Amino acid sequence: MTALPPPAGGPLDLDPEELRRLGHWVVDRTVEHLTTLRDRPAITTASYDDLVAVLGGALPVDRRPVEEGLELLADVALEHQQHGDHPRYFARVPGPSSPVAILGDWLATGMQAIASSWGGGSGTATLELVALGWLRDALGLPAAAEGVLCSGGSMANTTALATARAEMGPGIVYVSDQTHSSIGRSLRALGWDAAEIRVVPTDASYRLTGAALGAAVAADRAAGLRPSVVVATAGSTNTGAVDELVGLAEVAAEHGLWLHVDGAYGGPAALAADRNGIAGLDRVDSFVLDPHKWLFQPYDLGCVWVCRPGALERTFAMHPEYLVDAQAGGHGPDGEADLHNRGFELSRRARGAKLWLTLRTYGLPTLVAAVQRGVELAEVAERLVAADERLEVVTPASLGVTTFAVVGLDDAAHRRVAADVTADGFAALTSTVLSGRTVLRLCTINPATTDDDLRRTVALVAALATGVGGRGGDGSPR
Ligand SMILES: *Cc1c(COP(=O)(O)O)cnc(C)c1O
């Protein structure tokens, strides 16, 4: 293809009409993606060699038509992914983003939105503060909780734990055998050494209990050590288990511990009127949830709240000479704030735009109903597994997660079944390990999933595992 002549305006310009036309192309491709997803594979992967043969080569020297690159993006690069928004993507944690959130993100990108200092982005900071305030109140977090948006659960938890470390000083931190792996990484990176991290065993339902925490704290006290922070989980990634938060809050209060709750996965379930079993959020010191998991946002977006007034700013504020003109300096749950002083990021994407637009457009009851559908779908999955004599339920439905096993199959065969289902393309699911046993896991948080999607997926698992029957279990085509 021949090189294009330089544009009339600046060296990077696109003609406005050309930009409009290409923008429409991007919108059309996105709509096509969303409307044909159900008929395409849930996960597509290829080798590096195959991908780089199309996407790599020497760094271009001549200007090329944008279409060429856009088509490679859409047809090749963005096609080879886990499609977390696919209605039969049940692997790991899906990412069923919503069209309204996509629009909010696009507009913020187009307008080069930043949410850093107050002076540098008062409108974007207000979106973030308002959205965090709406969610704080709907979740029943303390009214004094101050929040900030991050790239996801890993950074949100790291922000909370860095704050806990700064406020509490060194000491022993308690996690469970079901705590998300990124928490261990954060603790190590923040300076906790292995001798200061206690992994407390969970109960038969994979929950951290107040009794188990109390015993571990008492043992450390007796040894002259200083208990400091407990990390609880509201919706574990493995089984959707919710730790005994009220019991943990009591132990934390008795021993002066910082109670951090990781709701990166399950947190949105607490928006329901009955909180789906996530009680006690009014007693936490910090809380995290990931809207890019179960609050219908495109990547990336995590929320963290810290309930001790001023603690985020005490941990993260900086006032260099080149920023003072833009800073508001204030803090508090509401009111002017320099959001770069509440976490690790200085130049920050205005992640509040998509979240605010989602909350403002759909309203809370619609979003809660969409979350609740995920809770129900896991119950449907549990019933389907229980009704199939080739399968057995391992952990019952909990916050959108059901785990199960194929009767008589060993660990390696379970991993093979997960790979076979995914390779088939009809659906995607993953294995996990519970109490040393490899099992299959369905995470069902996409409100576009139908009962029939689950019925066919469970039947496909059973058929591939036992070599009997076809797709959908009844020989029907997808
Ligand atoms: C996914 C997850 C995390 C990490 O969140 P990211 O957004 O992937 O960084 C932390 N904790 C739990 C419980 C999770 O499910």
The ligand as a MOL file (V3000), in Angstrom:
LIG
                    3D

  0  0  0     0  0            999 V3000
M  V30 BEGIN CTAB
M  V30 COUNTS 15 15 0 0 0
M  V30 BEGIN ATOM
M  V30 1 C -10.6050 -9.9290 40.9950 0
M  V30 2 C -10.3250 -9.8160 42.4490 0
M  V30 3 C -9.2790 -8.9980 42.9200 0
M  V30 4 C -8.3360 -8.2850 41.9760 0
M  V30 5 O -9.0270 -7.3370 41.2180 0
M  V30 6 P -8.4610 -6.8090 39.8000 0
M  V30 7 O -9.5070 -5.8630 39.3530 0
M  V30 8 O -8.3540 -8.0180 38.9170 0
M  V30 9 O -7.1420 -6.1840 40.0380 0
M  V30 10 C -9.1290 -8.8820 44.2870 0
M  V30 11 N -9.9490 -9.5370 45.1370 0
M  V30 12 C -10.9440 -10.3310 44.7060 0
M  V30 13 C -11.8200 -11.0170 45.7130 0
M  V30 14 C -11.1660 -10.5040 43.3520 0
M  V30 15 O -12.1520 -11.3210 42.9150 0
M  V30 END ATOM
M  V30 BEGIN BOND
M  V30 1 1 1 2
M  V30 2 1 2 3
M  V30 3 2 2 14
M  V30 4 1 3 4
M  V30 5 2 3 10
M  V30 6 1 4 5
M  V30 7 1 5 6
M  V30 8 2 6 7
M  V30 9 1 6 8
M  V30 10 1 6 9
M  V30 11 1 10 11
M  V30 12 2 11 12
M  V30 13 1 12 13
M  V30 14 1 12 14
M  V30 15 1 14 15
M  V30 END BOND
M  V30 END CTAB
M  END
